[in-house]
Amino acid sequence: MIKLKSFSKYFYILIILILCYIPLFTMAIFSFNKTSDKGYVSFVWNGFSWDAYKNLFSSQIMMSFVNSIIISLITSLFVVSISLLTVFSLWKQKNKTIKTVHSITNNISMINPDIIIGVGLAMFFGAVFGSLASGSEGLMRAVLGHTVMTLPYGILIMYPKSEKFNRSLFEASWDLGYSRTKTWFKTYFIYMFPPIIFTIVITFVFSFDDFIITSITSNTTTIGTQLYQGQFRSWALALGTLILLAMIITNIFFFIKVNRKTK
């Protein structure tokens, strides 16, 4: 009876994993499928081909990929910096009403549809900066737009950890003669390092995949705008397959590292 229960648990987990990975491995298989004459994805098997990967490494897609990386990295830096200073200020704040108001307003901004945020940002940028004039200006607007979009998530991730920070540790560092800045880095920053890394990952992924904010607020071409522009292109399957491969390799190394620590 115990073996049957144990088998049922593992079988259930296996079924869930299969359901989760079926679309991913289907994508990987069809990334090697021959595309249509116009380069679109074919949903019937036409034969083995490297067309999707050749299209992926074309100059236009590579430029969009570089733009996405630049926007995501700068956005992550902005979001982490602003979120860290915000949660630290809230940690120092003793007024619970201010913390409650901040929590409510932060949650409201998170549930707003992206298209509403995008339209509002486009109007704001138009009033402040005027009409778009160049690609570099569009890149700046995309970074600002992504920062506004992902900032509530950064604050939400960091806030619970920040509230548990031990104030006596901060004060003890002062007693040792450290300056306020050095104390902040030696204690609070190191303590907040795990949520900082998590915030960078979440912000980078959200920004890299964004289409609505980028297309409404700027004229910059990114992977997101290329992916959702017109019909589904075959290079998107190749990109997804490479990301899937990278994640599998990362998980394998993580699994090996965990097993070595437990032995």
Kinemage of the C-alpha trace (Angstrom):
@kinemage 1
@onewidth
@group {chain A} dominant
@subgroup {mainchain}
@vectorlist {calphas} color= white
{ca met a 1} P 0.000 0.000 0.000
{ca ile a 2} L 2.845 2.362 0.894
{ca lys a 3} L 4.632 1.535 -2.377
{ca leu a 4} L 1.419 2.236 -4.304
{ca lys a 5} L 1.081 5.676 -2.670
{ca ser a 6} L 4.714 6.459 -3.368
{ca phe a 7} L 4.327 5.366 -6.996
{ca ser a 8} L 1.187 7.493 -7.352
{ca lys a 9} L 2.995 10.601 -6.101
{ca tyr a 10} L 5.905 10.154 -8.502
{ca phe a 11} L 3.562 9.291 -11.372
{ca tyr a 12} L 1.507 12.447 -10.747
{ca ile a 13} L 4.644 14.612 -10.756
{ca leu a 14} L 5.814 12.900 -13.950
{ca ile a 15} L 2.490 13.601 -15.684
{ca ile a 16} L 2.630 17.279 -14.690
{ca leu a 17} L 6.192 17.610 -15.981
{ca ile a 18} L 5.250 15.940 -19.260
{ca leu a 19} L 2.322 18.313 -19.731
{ca cys a 20} L 4.593 21.289 -19.025
{ca tyr a 21} L 7.350 20.187 -21.370
{ca ile a 22} L 5.292 18.838 -24.285
{ca pro a 23} L 4.925 22.284 -25.940
{ca leu a 24} L 8.591 23.109 -25.310
{ca phe a 25} L 9.929 19.929 -26.902
{ca thr a 26} L 7.398 20.229 -29.733
{ca met a 27} L 8.793 23.702 -30.371
{ca ala a 28} L 12.329 22.300 -30.355
{ca ile a 29} L 11.426 19.584 -32.880
{ca phe a 30} L 9.614 21.952 -35.252
{ca ser a 31} L 12.523 24.418 -35.132
{ca phe a 32} L 14.235 21.974 -37.505
{ca asn a 33} L 11.215 21.847 -39.805
{ca lys a 34} L 11.421 23.345 -43.277
{ca thr a 35} L 9.652 26.710 -43.353
{ca ser a 36} L 7.167 28.033 -45.860
{ca asp a 37} L 8.324 30.018 -48.892
{ca lys a 38} L 7.889 33.297 -46.966
{ca gly a 39} L 9.749 32.071 -43.886
{ca tyr a 40} L 6.682 31.436 -41.740
{ca val a 41} L 6.250 28.494 -39.380
{ca ser a 42} L 4.811 25.384 -40.971
{ca phe a 43} L 2.565 23.239 -38.793
{ca val a 44} L 3.133 20.119 -40.891
{ca trp a 45} L 6.460 18.335 -41.184
{ca asn a 46} L 8.076 19.307 -44.492
{ca gly a 47} L 11.523 17.863 -43.860
{ca phe a 48} L 14.657 18.637 -41.870
{ca ser a 49} L 16.086 22.129 -42.356
{ca trp a 50} L 18.324 24.704 -40.647
{ca asp a 51} L 16.265 27.616 -42.040
{ca ala a 52} L 15.029 28.760 -38.618
{ca tyr a 53} L 18.557 29.019 -37.211
{ca lys a 54} L 19.858 30.767 -40.321
{ca asn a 55} L 17.078 33.351 -40.012
{ca leu a 56} L 17.787 33.729 -36.294
{ca phe a 57} L 21.387 34.757 -36.912
{ca ser a 58} L 20.541 37.274 -39.612
{ca ser a 59} L 21.731 40.858 -39.099
{ca gln a 60} L 18.234 42.237 -38.479
{ca ile a 61} L 17.362 39.711 -35.744
{ca met a 62} L 20.806 40.054 -34.154
{ca met a 63} L 20.391 43.833 -33.960
{ca ser a 64} L 16.991 43.378 -32.303
{ca phe a 65} L 18.558 40.895 -29.898
{ca val a 66} L 21.301 43.367 -28.953
{ca asn a 67} L 18.701 46.109 -28.380
{ca ser a 68} L 16.704 43.776 -26.119
{ca ile a 69} L 19.824 42.908 -24.101
{ca ile a 70} L 20.806 46.569 -23.696
{ca ile a 71} L 17.312 47.651 -22.646
{ca ser a 72} L 16.932 44.735 -20.232
{ca leu a 73} L 20.315 45.264 -18.566
{ca ile a 74} L 19.865 49.026 -18.079
{ca thr a 75} L 16.291 48.510 -16.876
{ca ser a 76} L 17.435 45.883 -14.368
{ca leu a 77} L 20.083 48.266 -13.023
{ca phe a 78} L 17.541 51.091 -12.615
{ca val a 79} L 14.878 48.872 -11.027
{ca val a 80} L 17.273 47.266 -8.544
{ca ser a 81} L 18.734 50.630 -7.492
{ca ile a 82} L 15.367 52.373 -7.056
{ca ser a 83} L 13.718 49.349 -5.400
{ca leu a 84} L 16.592 48.899 -2.952
{ca leu a 85} L 16.540 52.537 -1.874
{ca thr a 86} L 12.729 52.458 -1.629
{ca val a 87} L 12.504 49.389 0.604
{ca phe a 88} L 15.369 50.698 2.738
{ca ser a 89} L 13.481 53.968 3.242
{ca leu a 90} L 10.355 52.013 4.157
{ca trp a 91} L 12.395 49.919 6.604
{ca lys a 92} L 13.527 53.106 8.344
{ca gln a 93} L 9.991 54.495 8.284
{ca lys a 94} L 8.174 53.954 11.611
{ca asn a 95} L 4.802 55.253 10.434
{ca lys a 96} L 2.702 52.180 9.564
{ca thr a 97} L 0.146 54.273 7.650
{ca ile a 98} L 2.764 55.313 5.116
{ca lys a 99} L 3.784 51.666 4.647
{ca thr a 100} L 0.174 50.611 4.149
{ca val a 101} L -0.499 53.369 1.614
{ca his a 102} L 2.656 52.462 -0.276
{ca ser a 103} L 1.715 48.773 -0.361
{ca ile a 104} L -1.749 49.556 -1.734
{ca thr a 105} L -0.512 51.968 -4.398
{ca asn a 106} L 2.247 49.553 -5.444
{ca asn a 107} L -0.269 46.734 -5.914
{ca ile a 108} L -2.601 48.960 -7.958
{ca ser a 109} L 0.176 49.722 -10.444
{ca met a 110} L 0.889 46.003 -10.812
{ca ile a 111} L -2.651 45.030 -11.824
{ca asn a 112} L -2.967 47.778 -14.436
{ca pro a 113} L -2.935 46.390 -18.006
{ca asp a 114} L 0.312 47.015 -19.883
{ca ile a 115} L -1.517 48.776 -22.692
{ca ile a 116} L -2.897 51.372 -20.240
{ca ile a 117} L 0.586 51.980 -18.848
{ca gly a 118} L 1.987 52.170 -22.375
{ca val a 119} L -0.556 54.733 -23.582
{ca gly a 120} L -0.036 56.853 -20.457
{ca leu a 121} L 3.746 56.745 -20.855
{ca ala a 122} L 3.502 57.597 -24.564
{ca met a 123} L 1.441 60.688 -23.742
{ca phe a 124} L 3.825 61.672 -20.944
{ca phe a 125} L 6.933 61.221 -23.083
{ca gly a 126} L 5.306 63.157 -25.915
{ca ala a 127} L 4.497 66.063 -23.594
{ca val a 128} L 7.946 66.138 -21.982
{ca phe a 129} L 10.319 65.097 -24.790
{ca gly a 130} L 8.239 65.770 -27.903
{ca ser a 131} L 7.874 63.437 -30.866
{ca leu a 132} L 10.364 60.659 -31.535
{ca ala a 133} L 13.339 61.840 -33.554
{ca ser a 134} L 15.889 58.995 -33.596
{ca gly a 135} L 16.508 55.381 -32.683
{ca ser a 136} L 18.697 56.287 -29.707
{ca glu a 137} L 15.940 58.448 -28.283
{ca gly a 138} L 13.536 55.555 -28.736
{ca leu a 139} L 15.951 53.314 -26.830
{ca met a 140} L 15.923 55.727 -23.893
{ca arg a 141} L 12.107 55.822 -23.854
{ca ala a 142} L 11.964 52.033 -23.937
{ca val a 143} L 14.283 51.843 -20.912
{ca leu a 144} L 12.181 54.375 -18.976
{ca gly a 145} L 8.967 52.607 -19.953
{ca his a 146} L 10.282 49.198 -18.875
{ca thr a 147} L 11.538 50.692 -15.612
{ca val a 148} L 8.069 52.032 -14.808
{ca met a 149} L 6.504 48.686 -15.777
{ca thr a 150} L 8.800 46.446 -13.696
{ca leu a 151} L 9.552 48.721 -10.715
{ca pro a 152} L 6.494 47.559 -8.676
{ca tyr a 153} L 7.676 43.958 -9.030
{ca gly a 154} L 11.150 44.857 -7.795
{ca ile a 155} L 9.724 46.583 -4.718
{ca leu a 156} L 7.338 43.683 -4.071
{ca ile a 157} L 10.193 41.146 -4.207
{ca met a 158} L 12.547 43.098 -1.937
{ca tyr a 159} L 10.098 44.474 0.622
{ca pro a 160} L 9.408 41.326 2.737
{ca lys a 161} L 13.122 40.549 3.116
{ca ser a 162} L 13.932 44.164 3.955
{ca glu a 163} L 11.350 44.314 6.754
{ca lys a 164} L 13.090 41.405 8.525
{ca phe a 165} L 16.469 43.145 8.642
{ca asn a 166} L 17.858 43.362 12.170
{ca arg a 167} L 18.248 46.998 13.206
{ca ser a 168} L 20.773 46.119 15.922
{ca leu a 169} L 23.135 44.788 13.253
{ca phe a 170} L 23.024 48.161 11.531
{ca glu a 171} L 23.678 50.006 14.790
{ca ala a 172} L 26.490 47.649 15.800
{ca ser a 173} L 28.337 48.497 12.612
{ca trp a 174} L 28.210 52.187 13.552
{ca asp a 175} L 29.674 51.353 16.956
{ca leu a 176} L 32.651 49.776 15.197
{ca gly a 177} L 33.415 53.120 13.556
{ca tyr a 178} L 32.096 52.515 10.034
{ca ser a 179} L 30.556 55.396 8.122
{ca arg a 180} L 26.861 55.327 7.178
{ca thr a 181} L 27.639 54.442 3.574
{ca lys a 182} L 30.078 51.671 4.452
{ca thr a 183} L 27.673 50.361 7.098
{ca trp a 184} L 24.889 50.218 4.512
{ca phe a 185} L 27.004 48.168 2.092
{ca lys a 186} L 28.524 45.929 4.774
{ca thr a 187} L 25.210 45.027 6.397
{ca tyr a 188} L 22.018 45.895 4.516
{ca phe a 189} L 23.285 45.417 0.953
{ca ile a 190} L 24.828 42.014 1.712
{ca tyr a 191} L 21.671 40.969 3.572
{ca met a 192} L 19.527 41.951 0.561
{ca phe a 193} L 21.739 40.238 -2.011
{ca pro a 194} L 19.423 37.198 -2.684
{ca pro a 195} L 16.333 39.313 -3.526
{ca ile a 196} L 18.562 41.640 -5.559
{ca ile a 197} L 19.615 38.721 -7.778
{ca phe a 198} L 16.004 37.535 -8.047
{ca thr a 199} L 14.857 41.039 -8.978
{ca ile a 200} L 17.511 41.265 -11.703
{ca val a 201} L 16.338 37.969 -13.211
{ca ile a 202} L 12.627 38.872 -13.096
{ca thr a 203} L 13.194 42.389 -14.448
{ca phe a 204} L 15.472 41.155 -17.217
{ca val a 205} L 12.973 38.515 -18.373
{ca phe a 206} L 9.991 40.897 -18.262
{ca ser a 207} L 11.870 43.598 -20.133
{ca phe a 208} L 13.375 41.233 -22.695
{ca asp a 209} L 9.991 39.740 -23.579
{ca asp a 210} L 7.982 42.972 -23.579
{ca phe a 211} L 6.132 44.024 -26.704
{ca ile a 212} L 3.344 46.413 -25.676
{ca ile a 213} L 5.371 49.037 -23.790
{ca thr a 214} L 8.166 49.015 -26.369
{ca ser a 215} L 5.901 49.286 -29.408
{ca ile a 216} L 3.769 52.083 -27.922
{ca thr a 217} L 6.437 54.268 -26.322
{ca ser a 218} L 9.393 53.943 -28.720
{ca asn a 219} L 10.482 53.131 -32.238
{ca thr a 220} L 13.204 50.681 -31.167
{ca thr a 221} L 13.162 47.225 -32.723
{ca thr a 222} L 13.557 44.431 -30.162
{ca ile a 223} L 13.029 40.680 -30.061
{ca gly a 224} L 9.558 41.311 -28.649
{ca thr a 225} L 8.481 43.640 -31.448
{ca gln a 226} L 9.961 41.302 -34.063
{ca leu a 227} L 8.270 38.283 -32.511
{ca tyr a 228} L 4.748 39.719 -32.362
{ca gln a 229} L 4.919 41.611 -35.647
{ca gly a 230} L 2.831 39.886 -38.300
{ca gln a 231} L 2.720 36.115 -38.601
{ca phe a 232} L 4.827 33.809 -36.463
{ca arg a 233} L 8.333 33.488 -37.871
{ca ser a 234} L 10.445 30.335 -37.733
{ca trp a 235} L 13.425 32.027 -36.050
{ca ala a 236} L 11.299 32.382 -32.887
{ca leu a 237} L 11.257 28.584 -32.574
{ca ala a 238} L 15.032 28.524 -32.906
{ca leu a 239} L 15.417 31.190 -30.225
{ca gly a 240} L 13.065 29.319 -27.884
{ca thr a 241} L 14.981 26.079 -28.482
{ca leu a 242} L 18.315 27.705 -27.612
{ca ile a 243} L 16.821 29.198 -24.433
{ca leu a 244} L 15.369 25.779 -23.523
{ca leu a 245} L 18.767 24.156 -24.098
{ca ala a 246} L 20.485 26.769 -21.926
{ca met a 247} L 17.970 26.208 -19.123
{ca ile a 248} L 18.391 22.422 -19.281
{ca ile a 249} L 22.191 22.723 -19.088
{ca thr a 250} L 21.912 25.185 -16.185
{ca asn a 251} L 19.576 22.863 -14.288
{ca ile a 252} L 21.910 19.914 -14.863
{ca phe a 253} L 24.870 21.824 -13.407
{ca phe a 254} L 22.702 22.985 -10.491
{ca phe a 255} L 21.551 19.415 -9.844
{ca ile a 256} L 25.146 18.131 -9.887
{ca lys a 257} L 26.263 20.900 -7.509
{ca val a 258} L 23.421 20.183 -5.060
{ca asn a 259} L 24.181 16.459 -5.098
{ca arg a 260} L 27.850 17.112 -4.337
{ca lys a 261} L 26.930 19.259 -1.322
{ca thr a 262} L 24.548 16.652 0.074
{ca lys a 263} L 27.140 13.854 -0.125
